[in-house]
Amino acid sequence: MARVYAPNEAHTCDYGIDFVNGVAAVPDANTYLTGWFTAKGYTVVAGDDELSPWDYLTLAQLQEFSPYCGLNPTGLTKAALVAAIETQVAAMKIEITSFTALNPIAVGTEGEAIYADAAAIIATLPTEVYCDAGTVPVPVTAWVDTDTYDPDTAGSYTFTATLGDLPAPYANTAVATATVEVVVSDDAELTSFDALDSIAAGTVAVPVYADAAAVIATLPDTVLANNGSVAVPVTAWVDTDTYDPTSAGSYTFTATLGDLPDGYANAAGVTATVEVVVAAE
């Protein structure tokens, strides 16, 4: 298609073509029609499939908006002003450089994977992914089984997102996209850790532990997983909720795990936690 700009912005129809605020879209391939308009003093801009949002504005509205794009509209026709605004807006686009990482998906061990084929995995994958530090959603139109998923062979299989239309004002010149790893293990997977009993830390008036370090000093250096069948070392405990003995509440402490026993994997990144409870009174 081509955009055709009339000399008179009030023009609504010519040669059977409807105009909006003096602009119409006509097929590029109809060279007779575009040639006719050119001969009559119209401005023909080839290669555009449809009118842009700026075309629907009047020249007066475009002139009013122009300073916000750093443009001086004096003496510019509507065609020239629309082109200048489009150039400025394109230059203002925010480039996507990466997408927020998706957690790997543990599907079990070879020969016993929970997903029989790639289609079953794709049915569970998200319909949108995030860019700009996880704040901007981008639609996913499809997921591609990049590595030919095989549930009977251990390995990490990449699935790659096919993106839909980007939200304004984002651009993706580098053609970045999102991926997720689907892991078939030759080891047994850790599925969950056995619950640890909550720890009573006294009351706000009489706390048992003065600070997080005092709590951590009492926590175990080994935790159990898979219904008590696997012992996993703990290298550190993290004060996830910022323990405060002067404020009633339940505070989570999270285990940082050490090396897993031979024959076990933790593709899902599960870990152990414990709640430390400070009572109001």
Phi, psi and omega per residue, in radians:
M1 nan 2.764 3.056
A2 -2.220 2.627 3.021
R3 -1.675 2.346 -3.122
V4 -2.063 2.146 -3.129
Y5 -1.844 2.175 -3.140
A6 -1.408 2.609 3.061
P7 -1.064 -0.509 -3.129
N8 -1.926 2.045 -3.076
E9 -1.100 -0.413 -3.117
A10 -1.379 -0.046 -3.103
H11 -1.104 2.309 -3.123
T12 -2.013 -0.371 -3.108
C13 -2.816 2.450 3.027
D14 -2.766 2.406 3.129
Y15 0.935 0.608 3.124
G16 1.380 0.133 -3.119
I17 -1.875 2.247 3.108
D18 -1.418 2.403 3.118
F19 -1.974 2.578 3.047
V20 -2.089 2.014 -3.080
N21 0.855 0.682 3.050
G22 1.471 0.238 -3.127
V23 -2.298 2.471 3.077
A24 -2.461 2.774 3.055
A25 -1.909 2.284 3.117
V26 -2.322 2.731 -3.118
P27 -1.140 2.344 3.036
D28 -1.025 -0.637 -3.043
A29 -1.192 -0.352 3.141
N30 -1.473 1.330 -3.075
T31 -1.159 -0.459 3.088
Y32 -1.130 -0.773 -3.107
L33 -1.193 -0.793 3.135
T34 -1.148 -0.622 3.089
G35 -1.152 -0.650 3.113
W36 -1.086 -0.807 -3.136
F37 -1.134 -0.712 3.119
T38 -1.057 -0.755 -3.135
A39 -1.128 -0.472 -3.125
K40 -1.544 0.090 3.083
G41 1.626 0.151 3.070
Y42 -1.378 2.695 3.041
T43 -1.688 2.136 -3.118
V44 -1.911 2.133 3.101
V45 -1.941 1.874 -3.045
A46 -1.385 2.744 2.945
G47 1.588 0.097 3.125
D48 -1.837 2.233 -3.067
D49 -1.237 -0.480 -3.074
E50 -2.741 2.966 3.074
L51 -1.173 2.546 3.074
S52 -1.516 2.866 3.093
P53 -0.982 -0.545 -3.120
W54 -1.204 -0.507 -3.138
D55 -1.114 -0.484 -3.078
Y56 -1.361 -0.209 3.102
L57 -1.472 2.709 3.048
T58 -1.349 2.868 3.109
L59 -1.052 -0.688 3.139
A60 -1.084 -0.717 3.121
Q61 -1.160 -0.696 3.102
L62 -1.126 -0.700 3.114
Q63 -1.118 -0.646 3.130
E64 -1.193 -0.619 -3.117
F65 -1.378 -0.490 -2.985
S66 -0.871 -0.782 -3.116
P67 -1.020 -0.479 3.131
Y68 -1.235 -0.291 3.047
C69 -1.766 0.127 -3.127
G70 1.312 0.498 -3.085
L71 -1.989 2.553 2.992
N72 -1.800 1.949 -3.030
P73 -1.426 -0.025 -3.054
T74 -0.991 2.183 3.065
G75 1.392 -0.022 -3.113
L76 -1.534 2.387 3.009
T77 -1.270 2.958 3.110
K78 -1.071 -0.743 3.138
A79 -1.041 -0.788 -3.120
A80 -1.184 -0.657 -3.111
L81 -1.237 -0.721 3.086
V82 -1.061 -0.778 3.139
A83 -1.073 -0.723 -3.133
A84 -1.158 -0.722 3.129
I85 -1.141 -0.761 3.139
E86 -1.069 -0.663 3.110
T87 -1.131 -0.759 -3.137
Q88 -1.150 -0.755 -3.113
V89 -1.147 -0.693 3.112
A90 -1.073 -0.641 3.141
A91 -1.236 -0.355 -3.103
M92 -1.552 -0.019 -3.088
K93 -1.130 2.599 3.099
I94 -1.659 2.141 -3.108
E95 -1.421 2.315 3.025
I96 -1.416 2.203 3.130
T97 -1.884 -0.421 -3.138
S98 -2.852 2.925 3.085
F99 -2.052 2.660 3.119
T100 -1.052 2.273 -3.086
A101 -1.096 2.439 3.045
L102 -1.695 2.452 3.141
N103 -1.123 2.447 3.076
P104 -1.080 2.650 -3.102
I105 -1.911 2.014 3.102
A106 -1.491 2.145 -3.067
V107 -1.950 0.201 3.106
G108 1.765 -2.909 -3.058
T109 -1.658 2.779 -3.120
E110 -1.016 2.367 -3.100
G111 1.483 -0.253 -3.139
E112 -2.345 0.444 -3.130
A113 -1.119 2.571 -3.063
I114 -1.367 -0.248 3.085
Y115 -1.986 2.141 -3.042
A116 -1.283 -0.491 -3.098
D117 -2.706 3.077 -3.091
A118 -1.104 -0.642 -3.123
A119 -1.052 -0.666 3.138
A120 -1.152 -0.641 3.090
I121 -1.200 -0.831 -3.083
I122 -1.022 -0.584 3.136
A123 -1.099 -0.349 -3.122
T124 -1.723 -0.139 -3.032
L125 -1.412 2.711 -3.030
P126 -1.212 2.677 3.115
T127 -1.599 -0.010 3.014
E128 -2.620 2.640 3.082
V129 -2.191 2.992 -2.985
Y130 -2.154 2.434 3.020
C131 -2.110 -3.066 3.117
D132 0.935 1.014 3.097
A133 1.034 0.607 3.042
G134 1.398 0.235 -3.058
T135 -1.798 -0.297 -3.018
V136 -2.090 2.029 3.126
P137 -1.380 2.467 3.070
V138 -2.193 2.244 -3.096
P139 -1.188 2.576 3.050
V140 -1.943 2.158 -3.138
T141 -1.583 -0.382 3.133
A142 -2.878 2.768 2.977
W143 -2.042 2.390 -3.093
V144 -1.920 2.278 3.090
D145 -1.359 1.502 -2.990
T146 -1.140 -0.631 -2.988
D147 -1.862 0.175 3.140
T148 1.030 1.342 -3.100
Y149 -0.946 2.316 3.110
D150 -2.322 1.884 -3.085
P151 -1.190 -0.197 -3.117
D152 -1.727 0.039 -3.120
T153 -2.246 2.176 -3.138
A154 -1.098 2.494 3.106
G155 2.800 3.040 3.088
S156 -1.891 2.093 -3.045
Y157 -1.910 2.189 -3.098
T158 -1.536 2.319 2.966
F159 -2.004 2.308 -2.995
T160 -2.017 2.337 -3.104
A161 -1.388 2.382 2.901
T162 -1.707 2.091 -2.990
L163 -1.521 2.609 3.011
G164 -1.566 -2.725 -3.111
D165 -1.161 2.374 3.127
L166 -1.376 2.521 3.041
P167 -1.264 2.586 3.053
A168 -1.205 2.522 0.053
P169 -1.810 0.726 -3.007
Y170 -1.551 2.583 3.054
A171 -2.276 2.803 -3.091
N172 -2.418 1.036 -3.099
T173 -1.044 -0.602 -3.119
A174 -1.389 -0.058 -3.128
V175 0.956 0.781 3.038
A176 -1.206 2.677 3.059
T177 -2.648 3.097 -3.123
A178 -1.785 2.593 3.057
T179 -2.355 2.786 3.032
V180 -2.427 2.470 3.134
E181 -1.683 2.282 3.074
V182 -1.930 2.092 -2.940
V183 -1.892 2.082 2.957
V184 -1.756 2.101 -3.004
S185 -1.752 2.604 2.957
D186 -1.657 -0.023 3.037
D187 -1.822 2.860 3.009
A188 -1.277 2.410 -3.113
E189 -1.550 2.459 2.935
L190 -1.307 2.178 -3.092
T191 -1.748 -0.563 3.119
S192 -2.931 2.837 3.065
F193 -1.845 2.551 3.129
D194 -1.134 2.419 -3.098
A195 -1.115 2.401 3.038
L196 -1.688 2.459 3.128
D197 -1.097 2.443 3.062
S198 -1.050 2.621 -3.124
I199 -1.891 2.128 3.088
A200 -1.369 2.078 -3.063
A201 -1.850 0.438 3.115
G202 1.443 -2.708 -3.114
T203 -2.073 2.986 3.087
V204 -1.043 -0.683 -3.130
A205 -1.269 -0.639 -3.097
V206 -2.325 1.379 -3.134
P207 -1.308 2.597 3.106
V208 -1.435 -0.627 -3.065
Y209 -2.067 2.190 -3.052
A210 -1.264 -0.491 -3.101
D211 -2.755 3.100 -3.104
A212 -1.085 -0.654 -3.132
A213 -1.044 -0.654 3.123
A214 -1.169 -0.643 3.080
V215 -1.142 -0.870 -3.057
I216 -1.048 -0.568 -3.136
A217 -1.097 -0.346 -3.114
T218 -1.722 -0.126 -3.030
L219 -1.426 2.670 -3.046
P220 -1.226 2.688 3.089
D221 -1.722 0.093 3.052
T222 -2.499 2.433 3.071
V223 -2.210 2.772 -3.088
L224 -1.862 2.480 3.126
A225 -2.227 2.923 3.078
N226 0.900 0.967 3.091
N227 1.028 0.739 3.036
G228 1.400 0.093 -3.055
S229 -1.526 -0.244 -3.068
V230 -2.320 2.220 3.060
A231 -1.727 2.250 -3.075
V232 -2.153 2.262 3.137
P233 -1.231 2.618 3.073
V234 -1.967 2.184 3.137
T235 -1.611 -0.364 3.133
A236 -2.888 2.777 2.988
W237 -2.046 2.386 -3.097
V238 -1.894 2.283 3.102
D239 -1.353 1.473 -2.986
T240 -1.129 -0.652 -2.999
D241 -1.828 0.183 -3.128
T242 1.014 1.343 -3.105
Y243 -0.945 2.299 3.139
D244 -2.399 1.834 -3.084
P245 -1.186 -0.202 3.133
T246 -1.629 0.045 -3.123
S247 -2.282 2.118 -3.115
A248 -1.095 2.477 3.107
G249 2.794 3.088 3.101
S250 -1.898 2.128 -3.048
Y251 -1.938 2.211 -3.116
T252 -1.529 2.319 2.971
F253 -2.023 2.315 -2.996
T254 -2.022 2.344 -3.102
A255 -1.388 2.363 2.895
T256 -1.691 2.082 -2.990
L257 -1.490 2.615 3.023
G258 -1.583 -2.745 -3.127
D259 -1.142 2.365 3.116
L260 -1.345 2.666 3.047
P261 -1.077 2.654 3.101
D262 -0.959 2.441 3.101
G263 1.558 0.072 -3.134
Y264 -2.201 2.584 3.097
A265 -2.303 2.835 -3.127
N266 -2.436 1.040 -3.083
A267 -1.078 -0.546 -3.111
A268 -1.408 -0.166 3.108
G269 1.218 0.515 3.120
V270 -1.210 2.704 3.105
T271 -2.665 3.119 -3.116
A272 -1.753 2.611 3.048
T273 -2.364 2.809 3.031
V274 -2.461 2.504 3.131
E275 -1.723 2.297 3.082
V276 -1.962 2.090 -2.944
V277 -1.922 2.124 3.016
V278 -1.791 2.081 -3.111
A279 -1.467 2.709 3.132
A280 -1.197 -0.672 3.125
E281 -2.753 nan nan
